Amino acid sequence: MRSHRHREETSLRTSARRATPRRYLMCPPTHFKVTYSINPWMDPSKPVDLALARTQWEELRDRYRALGHTVDELVPDPALPDMVFAANGALVVEGRVLGARFAHPERTAEAVAHAAWFRAHGYADVWEPEHINEGEGDFAVTASLLLAGRGFRSSPLSHPEAQEFFGRPVIGLDLVDPRYYHLDTALAVLDDATDNDVMYYPGAFSPGSQAVLARLFPDALIATEADAAAFGLNAVSDGRHVLLPQEAVGLFEPLRARGYEPIGLDLGELLKGGGSVKCCTQELR
């Protein structure tokens, strides 16, 4: 009886998916290149096809707009080739902006550019952090929680700093596989109107963090290693549509079974820098 009731509840939940209009901040890959390596995906010996990177990025931007979302664009800086990965520049919740403090000097100036953009666009509450965090790279937002990654980039001290600033509980999660150096490479929130709908790859997390995730999200979509390695968890959901790399083929049917509409995209050139759909997309909540 319990199983039958659970199936009925799941059916009701998945049949009622609704997209909500979003506002995103993106930065064109005008100056994107891989000339240094600060994550396992970056190989300076592999040249970037800049024209193709631009085409792939524009397809993502245009798809957001076709779905009814607003996309603002940050002016790229020729000295900052990773600026295309706009998700790392800040975390915005309820109009309040927690700025970034990057772990690597190659990206330090990006935080300044993002903070300047927010102030120029009327955001009154912009906090320059004391501790290292890389924005939405390591912070994910549910209805009432902040999930926060640590282990490769963001400092554990950034978690209480974010909790104090936003007044939301922060759940710290330890990343242990260097391929998944940011939380947004290992976990994606599917429905931020709730606290219970995510997808993630367990192998990216420590045993204790796996146990925390299993307790918090017992009905989570569990990704395979192959789909995680295809950056399938570097995804963006508007509550109905889930934009993700087209190579993560194993996630499409499970997403459809939950009532979502997966949209596959090719961002292969940007993956050379260690980023895909979510890395290119900062959400302005």
N, C-alpha and C positions, 0 to 999 in steps of 0.2 A: 504494500500500500504506500509506504514511504517512497519507494522508487518511482511508482506511478505519479505520486504528487510532485516529486522532484522533476519528472519529465514534463508535467503540465506547467510548472512554474518556469522551467527553462524555455518551453515553447512560447509562453506568453512574453517572456523577457526578450527573446530573440526576434519575435515577430513585430516588435514595437520600436525598432531602431529608428532614430531620427537624427539627421544631421543638424547641427547648429552652426550659424554663421560664425566664422573665426576671422581674426586679424593676425597676419603673420608679418614678420620682418625678415627679409632675405637680402643677400648681397651678391651681385653678379660676379662670376669668376673671371673678370676681365684680366686679372693679373695672376691667376692660379697657375702654380707650377710646383714641382716637388724638387727642391734643391737641398733639403736637409731631411733627417729622419727623426721624428719624435714619437712614432708608434710603429708597431710591426708591419703595418700595411704600406708604409712609405719607403720607396726605393728610388733614390735619385738617379739610378742608372736606367730607369724606365721613363722615357719621355712622355709628356702629356700632350694630347692633341687638343689644343686650346679651343679651336673652333667647334670640335665635337663636345667638349665640356660645356661650352656656352649653349649649344643646341639642347643638350640634355637638361641643363639647368632651366632654360626657358620653357621646356616642356613641363617641368614640374611647376614652375610659377604659373604658367597659363592654365594648367589643370586646376590649380587652386581657384583661380578666378572663374573658370568655367563652372566650378561647383558652388559658386556664390560667395566665396571668401574674398577678403581684402588683403592685398599684398603691398606692403611698403618696401621701398628699396633703399638700402644703405649704400652710400657712395664708396666704391672700393678704393683702397690705398695701394699704390704700386709697390710699396715697401712691405706689404702684408699679404703674401700669397695665400694664406689660409683663411683670409677674412670671409671667403665664400661660406665657411662653416659658421653661419650666423647664430646657431643655437647656443654656441659657447659664450656669447658676449654678455649675457645677463639672464636673470630669471624674473619674470613679471607675473605677479599674482594680485588681482583686484586693484590694478593700477599702480601698485607699489613695485619699485624696481630694485632688486638686489644686483649690483654690478658684479663683474667678474674680476678675478685676480689670477692670472694664468701661471701655470707651473713652469713653463718654458719661456726664456727671454725672447725667442723668435716671435711669440704671439702677444707679448706684454702690451704693446700699444693698441691692440684691438679693444681692450677694455676701455681705454680713453675715448676711442671713436664711438663706441656704443653709448657710453655715458653722455657724451656730447649730443648724440642724436636724440636721446630721450629728453634731455633738458630743452633742446631746440624745438621739440614737438609737444611741449606743455606738460611733461611729467614732473610733478613738483616733488615727489618723494623718491629720490634716487640715492641709494646708500652705496658708498664705496667700501667694500669689505676689508677687514683686517686680515682674514685668512684666505688661503688659496681655495677657490672654487671656479669651475668652468661652466657656469650657467646651467642651461638645460642639458648640457652634456652629462652632468651628474645629479641633476634634480629632476624628478618627475612628479607631476601634480595629479592627485585624485580629488574627489569632492572635498575631503577635509584633511588629507594627509600630504606630506612631502616625503617621497621616497628619495634617499640620498646615497649615492655611491661613494666609495672611498677605496684607496689601495694603490692607485697608479697616478692620479692627477689631484683630485680634491683632497684637502686636509680634513681629517676628522673634526678639527676645531671649527670648520665652516658649518657643521651641522647645527650646533647650538646657536651660532650666529644667525643662521637662517630662521631657526625656530623663534628666536627672540624678535627678529625683525618682522616676520609675517604673523606670529602668534598662532602657528599651526604645529601640530606634532610632527616631528621629523623622525623617520625610521631609517637608521643607518644600515647599509648593506655593504659587505666586504666583497670586492672583486678580486679574483685570484688568477685569472687567465689574462696575460698581457694582450692577447688579441682583442679582448673586450675591456679596453682601458677606460671607457666611460660607461656609465649606467645606460645611456641611450643606445649602446650597441648590444645590450644584453636583456633589456626589458622595455616594453612599450605599454602605455596606458591606452586601453581601447575605449573606455567610456569614463570620462572625467566627471560625469554627473553622479557617479557612484564611487564607492570605495572597494569594489570587488571585481573589477573586470580588467585584467592585464594579460599579457603574454610575455613569457620569459624563457631563457635557456638556463637550466639549473647549473650546468657545468661551469658557468662563468663566475659562480658565487661560492663562498666558503660553506662548509657544512652547516655552521650555525645560521648563516644568512639564508641558506636553502630551507632550513626548518622554519625560519621566520616567514619567508614567502609562502610556504605551504600552509602555515597557520592563518596568515592574513588573506590569502587568495586560494582557497581550496578548489575552486572551479576554474583556475587559470588555464589558459591555453599554453601547453608546454611545447616549446620548439625543439626540434632535433638539432644535433650538432651541425648537420649540413645546412639547414636553413639559417642558423645563427651565423655560420661562416659566410653565408651569402649576404650578410647584413640585413636579413629579413626583419630583425627586431628594431632596426633603425627606421622606424615607421611613424607615420602621423595619422591619427584618426580624428574625424570630426563628429564622432558618435555614430556614424553609419558607414562612411567611406573610409577605407584604410589604404593609404598610399604607401607602397613598400617596393623594394627592389624586385623586379620580375623574376630574378633567378631563385627566389625563395619559394619554389613551387609547392613545397609541402605545407605551407601555411594557408594557401588559398581556400581549399575545401573546408578545413576546420573553421576558418573565419566565416565562410558562407553558412556553415551549419549553425553558427551563433547569430546569424542575422545580419552580418556585416557584408559590405560590398568591397572586396579587395580590388585595388587598381595597381597593376604592376607597371613599373617604370624602369628605364635603363639609365642608371647614373654611373656606369662603369668607369668613366674617366675620373669622376670625382672620388671614386673608391680608391684610386691611386694615392689619395691624400688621407685615406682612412675615414671617409665619411660618405653618407648617402642621404636619403630623403630627410630624416630628422635632423641630421647635422646641418643641413642647409636651411633649416626652418626654425625660427624662434617665434613662439606664440606670445602675442601681446594680450594677455588676459585682462 
